[in-house]
């Protein structure tokens, strides 16, 4: 093995499914989420003379066939790409270490990334890139033991906030911890600690689940806007509904431990129904609603994985029901596949940084 190969650091971060309680994470609520092994982002760090951020050959296009080709690309994909995410986490990581008197050596590196997470599907593709990059930086600078696991999701979120990405902590917690995680974002915890209480759970508690997603869904970052303002204004309907959503995760924690999947069925459907009442059909989008409803027409429970673009499904009738639903999704132009749940990727050093063990 060459020296360069030995020095290369590579980390993956997986897509995530917001399973119960979302979107209450940005409203001092509770959620249960897990990492989805079907899709991931990987970041590679190689020591180098200069600090270099490498553009992705398809996600960071800077060369176009024509001016109209450039415009078409922007209209379909937006001003997206991973380079800006890598630059942002480098800045946030550097500033955090400086503020907390964590000394970083002077070495430079080259960062590159790849991802197969479908865009705008509410599966946290952007934060997966940032999460994987942060892991590389922790190892390159040998400071993994100095930055608590609980703090890392906030660093990832701060990097995305630098770029105007609207999001909450839930996704980043799931991706940092991996596996199945129960999260309590109560105001008391957030104000006292700066983060929530995060409890890893056994992934074996989950029943077989399925994923439905569309190739060209609406942007998942737009749906929080009016609800957020109404919540801040003290709107009683939004406040009480969001508390109900948060309570679904609290009840869901016990339901999963007891493997009461009949009750889980109703919790999943209830979670989406509350979201729909709060946000309204126009904000959720017809395509997103149809993904939920196609599953329900076949007797399955279904809800968004995030803010739209993909749906997580539980089929109480088992594989025969899932096969019927798969045919219906194919006819409707949706992708349907079994969910692969990834276990936690935290190592002994990570576990040693935690303030409290779940």
PyMOL commands that set and color helices and strands:
alter all, ss='L'
color gray80, all
select helices_A, chain A and resi 3-7+24-27+67-77+83-99+125-140+144-146+149-162+170-177+187-193+203-205+225-232+236-257+261-279+281-284+286-297+319-332+348-353
alter helices_A, ss='H'
color red, helices_A
select strands_A, chain A and resi 9-20+30-48+52-53+108-115+180-184+197-201+209-213+301-304+310-314+335-338
alter strands_A, ss='S'
color yellow, strands_A
deselect
rebuild
show_as cartoon
